[in-house]
């Protein structure tokens, strides 16, 4: 009760001003931290696509990926590379496109491992190593945590320029829930019901081209997830007539078995 009386002595305008002052004091520091984080993350972001010399244009964008391990591997979504791996792109070469300050350099790539249960794919690519991202502890992620993503939401239409979007982890939810109706059950959702796993529901905007982008902590750039708009919605929103615009991410710890099976080692935090 004494605490309530103490607050009551403040003028009506004093508490809102005090709160605003604290927010302003924290804001610039957080913004500066994100600027530094994005600058460190961008060199590790690559476009994933296919290449065929006789095609116009020869390069076809499929999604985003990010460099891991010793700088010669890229992690992305399995559905991003599926058109090339399954031959749906015809006689094409799986490729990565990395920004080099003057445009983009193409590198041949090959699939070295995939995890269809979590829609993840690991690629090895030609050429010298690129900067790799540090993998964080996705088990330690909490709702409300500040995060960001960097990728290619509209592909290479306007050039190879990674775009960053920031937000928070809105919720940590199961990949799928018991269906409200048997009509919503599919073979895909049944598999997920038998072996459920958590995903991150995010309060930020991602677009189809962002599939495969890293979800990282805004404070230090440690990767805690992989953006996924297609695979997650098939399970999480299978009971919805009109899928939402919510963005989801697969926690990065689910990618570790894939990386370790391929002998990929790199910085983890």
C-alpha positions in Angstrom: 0.0 0.0 0.0 2.8 2.4 0.8 4.2 1.9 -2.7 0.8 2.9 -4.2 0.7 6.1 -2.1 4.2 7.0 -3.2 3.2 6.8 -6.9 0.1 8.8 -6.2 2.3 11.8 -5.2 3.8 12.1 -8.7 2.2 14.7 -11.0 0.1 13.1 -13.7 2.6 13.8 -16.4 5.7 12.7 -14.5 5.6 9.0 -14.9 4.9 8.9 -18.7 7.8 11.3 -19.2 10.1 9.2 -17.0 9.2 6.0 -19.0 9.7 7.9 -22.3 13.1 9.1 -21.1 14.2 5.5 -20.4 13.0 4.3 -23.8 14.9 7.1 -25.5 18.0 6.4 -23.5 17.9 2.7 -24.5 16.8 3.3 -28.1 20.0 4.7 -29.7 22.2 2.1 -28.1 20.1 -0.7 -29.4 19.9 0.8 -32.9 23.7 1.2 -33.0 24.1 -2.4 -31.9 21.8 -3.6 -34.7 23.8 -1.5 -37.3 27.0 -3.2 -36.2 25.3 -6.6 -36.2 23.9 -6.2 -39.7 27.3 -5.1 -41.1 28.8 -8.3 -39.7 26.0 -10.6 -41.0 25.6 -9.3 -44.5 28.8 -10.8 -46.0 27.6 -14.3 -45.1 24.3 -14.0 -46.9 24.0 -15.6 -50.3 21.3 -16.0 -52.9 20.5 -19.6 -53.8 19.5 -20.4 -57.4 20.2 -22.2 -60.6 22.3 -21.3 -63.7 22.0 -22.2 -67.3 24.0 -20.4 -69.9 21.5 -20.8 -72.7 18.6 -19.4 -70.6 17.5 -15.8 -70.6 18.4 -14.7 -68.0 20.8 -17.4 -67.2 20.5 -17.1 -63.5 17.2 -18.0 -61.7 16.8 -17.0 -58.0 15.1 -19.6 -55.7 15.8 -18.3 -52.1 18.3 -17.2 -49.5 21.0 -19.1 -47.7 23.8 -18.2 -45.2 27.4 -19.4 -44.9 28.3 -21.8 -42.0 31.2 -23.9 -40.9 34.6 -23.1 -42.4 33.1 -20.7 -44.9 32.6 -23.3 -47.7 29.1 -24.4 -46.8 25.6 -22.9 -47.0 22.5 -23.7 -45.0 19.1 -23.0 -46.6 15.6 -24.6 -46.8 15.2 -28.0 -48.6 12.2 -26.6 -50.6 14.4 -23.8 -51.9 16.8 -26.2 -53.7 14.2 -28.9 -54.6 13.4 -27.5 -58.1 17.0 -28.1 -59.1 17.7 -31.3 -57.2 14.5 -32.9 -58.5 15.2 -31.8 -62.1 12.3 -29.4 -62.4 14.6 -26.7 -63.6 15.9 -28.8 -66.5 19.6 -28.9 -67.3 20.7 -26.4 -64.8 23.5 -26.0 -62.3 22.8 -25.4 -58.6 24.5 -22.1 -57.8 25.1 -19.5 -55.1 25.4 -15.8 -55.8 27.4 -13.7 -53.4 27.5 -9.9 -53.5 31.1 -8.6 -53.9 30.6 -4.8 -53.8 30.5 -4.5 -57.6 27.7 -6.9 -58.4 27.5 -10.6 -57.8 29.8 -13.6 -58.2 28.4 -17.0 -59.1 29.7 -20.1 -57.5 28.8 -23.7 -58.4 27.2 -25.6 -55.5 26.2 -29.1 -54.7 23.8 -30.7 -52.1 25.7 -32.5 -49.4 22.9 -33.2 -47.0 19.2 -32.6 -46.4 16.6 -33.0 -43.7 13.1 -33.2 -45.1 11.5 -33.5 -41.7 12.7 -30.0 -40.8 13.0 -28.7 -44.4 16.7 -28.0 -44.2 19.5 -28.4 -46.8 23.2 -28.1 -46.6 25.2 -27.1 -49.7 28.9 -27.0 -50.4 30.1 -24.4 -52.9 33.2 -23.7 -55.1 35.8 -21.0 -54.7 37.4 -19.4 -51.7 35.6 -19.4 -48.3 33.2 -16.7 -47.4 32.6 -15.2 -43.9 30.5 -17.7 -41.8 27.9 -16.9 -39.2 28.1 -18.0 -35.6 25.4 -20.4 -34.5 23.6 -19.5 -31.2 21.7 -21.5 -28.7 18.1 -21.7 -29.9 17.0 -23.5 -26.7 17.8 -20.2 -24.9 15.5 -18.0 -27.1 12.7 -16.4 -25.1 9.5 -14.8 -26.2 9.9 -11.0 -26.7 13.6 -11.3 -27.6 14.8 -8.9 -30.3 15.7 -10.6 -33.5 16.4 -9.8 -37.2 16.6 -11.5 -40.5 18.7 -10.7 -43.6 18.0 -12.0 -47.1 16.6 -11.4 -50.5 12.8 -10.8 -50.2 12.4 -9.9 -53.9 15.3 -11.9 -55.3 17.8 -10.4 -57.7 15.3 -8.2 -59.5 16.8 -5.0 -58.2 20.3 -6.4 -57.8 21.9 -8.5 -55.2 21.3 -6.4 -52.1 20.5 -8.2 -48.8 17.6 -6.5 -46.9 17.2 -6.7 -43.1 14.0 -6.8 -41.2 13.8 -6.7 -37.4 11.2 -7.7 -34.8 10.7 -10.0 -31.8 10.0 -13.6 -31.1 6.2 -13.4 -30.6 5.7 -17.0 -29.5 7.4 -20.4 -29.4 4.8 -22.8 -30.7 4.6 -26.5 -31.9 5.0 -27.0 -35.6 1.4 -28.3 -35.7 -1.6 -28.6 -33.4 -4.2 -31.4 -33.3 -6.5 -30.6 -36.3 -9.9 -29.1 -35.6 -11.3 -31.2 -38.4 -10.3 -34.5 -40.1 -10.4 -32.6 -43.4 -7.3 -30.6 -42.3 -5.3 -33.8 -41.7 -2.7 -34.6 -44.4 0.2 -37.0 -44.5 2.4 -34.1 -43.8 0.6 -33.0 -40.6 0.2 -36.6 -39.4 4.0 -37.0 -39.5 4.4 -33.8 -37.6 1.8 -34.8 -35.0 3.8 -38.0 -34.4 7.1 -36.2 -34.0 6.3 -32.6 -33.1 9.0 -29.9 -32.6 8.9 -26.2 -31.6 9.1 -23.3 -34.1 9.5 -19.6 -33.6 6.5 -17.4 -34.5 7.9 -13.9 -35.3 6.6 -10.4 -35.2 8.3 -9.3 -38.4 7.6 -9.3 -42.1 9.2 -11.9 -44.4 8.5 -12.6 -48.0 8.8 -15.8 -50.1 12.4 -14.9 -51.2 13.4 -14.8 -47.5 13.1 -18.6 -47.2 16.4 -19.8 -45.9 17.4 -16.5 -44.4 19.1 -16.7 -41.0 17.1 -15.5 -37.9 19.6 -14.0 -35.6 19.8 -12.2 -32.3 19.8 -8.4 -32.9 22.3 -7.9 -30.1 25.2 -10.1 -31.4 24.2 -11.8 -34.7 24.2 -15.3 -33.4 21.9 -17.4 -35.6 19.0 -19.0 -33.7 16.8 -20.1 -36.6 16.1 -20.4 -40.3 13.2 -18.5 -41.9 10.6 -20.8 -43.4 7.3 -19.6 -44.9 6.2 -22.7 -46.8 7.0 -25.7 -44.7 5.9 -24.3 -41.4 2.6 -23.0 -42.7 1.7 -26.4 -44.1 1.7 -27.7 -40.6 0.9 -24.8 -38.3 -1.9 -23.3 -40.5 -3.3 -26.4 -42.1 -6.7 -25.8 -40.4 -6.9 -22.2 -41.8 -8.9 -21.5 -45.0 -6.7 -18.5 -45.7 -3.1 -18.8 -44.4 -2.0 -15.8 -42.3 0.9 -13.5 -43.0 2.8 -14.7 -39.9 6.5 -15.5 -40.3 8.0 -18.6 -38.8 11.5 -19.9 -38.3 12.9 -23.4 -37.7 15.2 -23.4 -34.6 18.9 -23.7 -35.5 19.5 -26.6 -33.1 17.4 -28.8 -35.4 20.1 -28.2 -38.1 23.0 -29.4 -36.0 22.6 -33.1 -36.8 22.6 -32.3 -40.5 25.8 -30.2 -40.1 27.5 -32.7 -37.9 26.7 -35.6 -40.3 28.4 -33.7 -43.1 31.4 -33.0 -40.8 30.7 -29.3 -40.8 32.2 -27.5 -37.8 32.1 -23.9 -37.0 31.7 -21.3 -34.4 28.9 -21.9 -32.0 27.8 -19.7 -29.1 
